[in-house]
């Protein structure tokens, strides 16, 4: 044994010939960084080393084997790969066969170990250790590749592994483990696609270890690699993106229209001064022939490869079902309904969609639809065609007439699908901010007398406002400027609307007035009318029709703004900036990663069939062809980053005020406000976790937020590029302190998890029975310029007038199909706090903080159950009332009306 540390220069290790793993019969020792043999075991050599012993110098003979044993470690590399599903096509089968041969030859995956240290003499990166791993295990669940490497002790910590995939096809690598170090295994969590060397031979995939590093603390040997990897992810902004690319870049929404196939399908570009909008991921597709501002469409919209679903995920994921609905079911339904404007003749015909089902026309492959959409389509027997039969929504199952009741109309504004639009009334009379010369008088037609007649015995309007008793669902200024354009479209209509609610003593909301307005258009003067709850049949039916219009407005705003804009659309720039500016080694990257999974993929799918020209939204929701323009207007007028934080949003809408003595520091204007009650518990839980996480990594003067160059570039790019149309707004938070970072990250996490869950997973529950939330109102109110025949029909058959206002059969079934799928959790859903990320697992303080986070989420489960069981909470408990569970963290698979996933993944 040597008493004095030995420094070998150059380093040496034993290698197999020709690759560097294992020790076989034909061993050769190479200088690391050189191809010249130092010694072989055919010709054993001995070296003399000196040691100092009591000031006497003695020569010690050390064999080659002893030298290697003392200066290197045997490290086993284990690579776990997710098997990919082979196809029936000959080309895919051929590639798979070639890959199997490559595995047999032992040259399928080449690894390169990268030292965290620089060479102490040259100050350059150390020569990498390379070697192939061999397949040792294969099952349906995973494939294992292994090899043993000789790693010199002087090599230092391995901070990254470069992977070269020698197969013909891409592979999904789950993780890499290096085992054999004295300090324990080194883990590299990959969960990523690695493209084939044959697709891009010059690009090797970099996988960093699970350990997090702030930019200023990056080990010297990894600094260049960290910077180069970010440059690779940013790309050069040129060319059309290939399916195997991992390039994150920005573009405007110029791919929603399809003017080359039909001039009527041309749509304005969203993004820029004229139509402000968040940015999407750049695909680089060529421009349209007939419109150089628009990008050509394609069936497969590019997203960076790691943002797409893993193959296993695709097989069971809801988005796969959504694609089946788009490409298989809905075209069949459209062919079955000859008249696209045909409505439902009776309410019993609507009920038949849940009871008897809708007979689909014969298909070439009998039972195919039932196999890909088993929840929606059933093959009764081989002798009959497929039947489209919808599950009864939970709301309807609890109370067949729930949608008819005014109490439920009020309850759903704070405990339903869109509980984030109601506002406190603070001024009276209500006034529009629109130009009265164009849109008519600014003052509302809702008078003091009308309201006091509805709330008589409780308070005057003045007292109600002072006591915070009046609330409004206000779509007046938002929709009124669009009325003229929307009414030019076939099969729809539009109003500006205001709906007033009075807060009862038990925290329930009573709807007291609806104002519908049409500006002066087509030579006709402006039209406005106020509808109130009535006790005479004519007034009762007019009130029901007015509610249908308001619900159509709320449905459109919910889908286009509360759901699409605020979660899906606004989040995409955060994802792009995170991958462009934060290294995978960065702790904030690791914190945000689970909250971004699959969002870009689902957004691309939405651009393909949901929000595109003549897509689901345009064909079935009130604004129709103006739908995405509506979301652009909302982004321009209403979207603020700071107001995406739940507490700020509640305060802004007058639903809460700061109170240090109240729970969560907020006093709610409506004590029993389920969305806010549960949401604030979840918000505080998320914020506590983010605070612990941030304070662990930014904990002194040298480790501070303001000096983190990657973090500052990230936030700057989100503001100035990703949301660049709003870059000059004064409300953007600064990023200088830990508190700033905590608020920003908590806001992003809340939007991608809690807010999205609240507005998404109840869609089928509340809108599956479409009379409760019609997606579109097709006819004007019978009191607005009625013809004799329309007025006569209203008096003779008011039910028919209401049915004619509701969506057509094709619209209703289309929306119901899509909402059923969008509301469904996949079997492998990743719920908030359920599973710890590998990088969090390895840091003891972060692991402890996560366990606290998980424990508080489990407490929230109990809190929700307790609140739903409390009979004093009238908005979530009562005869026929559906409990509020949309913010309950976990769920079973399927349409459950509960569960908060990490990310916007459907």
URQUI-V640922 format. One line per field, one symbol per residue. ss: DSSP state (h for helix, s for strand, l for the rest). phi: phi as a letter, one per 30 degrees, with the letter a starting at -180 (. if undefined). burial: b if it has 9 or more other C-alpha atoms within 8 Angstrom, else e. Layout:
# URQUI-V640922
ss=???
phi=???
burial=???
This chain:
# URQUI-V640922
ss=lllllllllllsssssllllslllllssssslllllssssllslllsssssssllssssssslhhhhhhhhssssssssssslllllllhhhhhhhhhhhhhhhhlllsssssssllsllllllslllssssssssssllllsssssssssshhhllsssssssslllllsssssssssllllllssssssssslsllllllllssssllllllhhhllhhhhhhhhhhhhhhhlllllllllllllllsslslllllllllhhhllllslllllllllsslllllslllllllslllllllllhhhlllhhhhhhlhhhhhhhhhhhhhhhhhhhllllllllllhhhhhhhhhllssllllllllhhhhhllllsssllllllssslllllhhhhhlllhhhlhhhhhhhhhhlllllllssllllllsllllhhhhlllsllllhhhhhhhllllllhhhhhhlllssssslhhhhhllhhhhlllllllllsssssssslllllssssssssssllsllsllssssslllllhhhhhhhhhhhhhhhhhhhhhhhhhhhhhhhhhhhhhhhhhhhhhlllllhhhhhhhhhlllhhhhhhhhhhhllllllhhhhhlllhhhhhhhhhhhhhhllllhhhlhhhhhhhlllsssllllhhhssslllllhhhhhhhhhhhhhhhhhhhhhhhhllsllslllllhhhhhhhhhhhhhhlhhhlllllllllllhhhhhhhhhhhhhhhhhhhhhhhllhhhhhllhhhlllllllllllllllhhhhhhhhhlhhhhhhhhlllhhhhhhhhhhhhhhlsslllllsllllllhhhhllhhhhhhhhhhhhhhhhhhhhhhhhhhllllllllllllllllllllllllsslllllslllll
phi=.ddcdcccbddbadbdcccccibcdccbccddjbcddcabddbdbbccbcbcbhiccbccdbdeddddddcbbdcccbcccddccdccdddddddddddddedddibcbccbdcddcdddddicddedccldccdcabbddabcbbaccccedddiddcabccccdddcdbccdabbcckdddjdccbdchadcddeddbddccdcbddddcbdedcdeedcedddddddddddiciciddcdddbccbcaddcbdcbdddaedcdbddckkddbeadccddcidddddcbddccdcbdcddbeedcddddddddcddddddddddcbddedddddcdcdcdccdbdddddddccdjcdcdecdcdiddddcbddccbcdaddcddbdbcdddeddddaeceddddddeddddbbcdbdcbdbddcbbddbdcddddccjedddddcededdddcejcaddddddddhccbbcccdddcedcedddddddiaaabdbbbcbcdddcidccdcabccbbddbhicddbbaccbebbceddddddddddddddddddddeddcecdddcedddeddddddddccddddddddddeddcdiddddddddddbccdeidedddbcedhdcedddddddddccdbeddddeeddddddidabdadcceiibcddcdcceededddddeddddddddeddddccbaddcbddcddddddddddeddbecddbdcddddddbbbeddddddddddddddcdddddccdcddeccdcdedbddaccbddddchddddddddeddbeddedddddeddddddddddddddddcdddcecdeidbddeddddceddddddddedddddddedddddddddddcddbbldicdedbdcdecaddjdciajcdebdca
burial=eeeeeeeeeebbbbbbeebbbbbeeebbbbbbeeeebbbbeeeeeeeeeebbeeeeeeeeebbbeebbeebbbbbbbbbbbbbeeeeeeeebbebbebbeebbeebbbbbbbbbbbbbbeeeeebbebbbbbbbbeeeeeebbbbbbbbbbbeebbebbbbbbbbbbbbbbbbbbbbbbbbeeebbbbbbeebbbbbeeeeeebebbbbbebbbbeebeebbbeebbebbbebbbeeeeebeeeeebbbbebbbbbbbbbeeeebbbebbbbeebbbbbbbbbebebbeebeebbbbeeebbbbbebbbeeebbebbbbbbbbbbbebbbbbbbeebeebeebbeeeebbebbbeebbebbeeeebbebbeebbebbbbeeeeebbbbbbebbebbebbeebeeeebbbbbbbbbbbbbeebbbbeeebeebeeeeeebbebebebeeebbbeebeeebbbeebbeebbbbbbbbbbebbbbbbebbebeebbbbbbbbbbbbbeebbbbbbbbbbbbbbbeeeebbbebbbbeeeeebbbbbebbbbbbbbbbbbbbbbbbbbbbbbbbbbbbbbbbbbbbbebbbebbebebbbbbbbbbbbbbbbbbbbbbbbbbbbbbbbbbbbbbbbbbbbeebeebbbbbbbbbbebbbbbeeeeeeebbbbbeebbbbebbbbbbbbbbbbbbbbbbbbbbeeeebbbbebebbbbbbbbbbbbbbbbbbeeeebeebebbebbbbbbbbbbbbbbbbbbbbbbbbbbbbbbbbbbbbbbbbbebeeeeeeebbebbeeebebbbbbbbbbbbbbebbbbbbbbbbbbbbeeebbbeebeebbbbbeebbebbebbbebbbebbeebeebbeeeebbbbbeeebbebbbbbbbbebbbbbbbbbbbbee
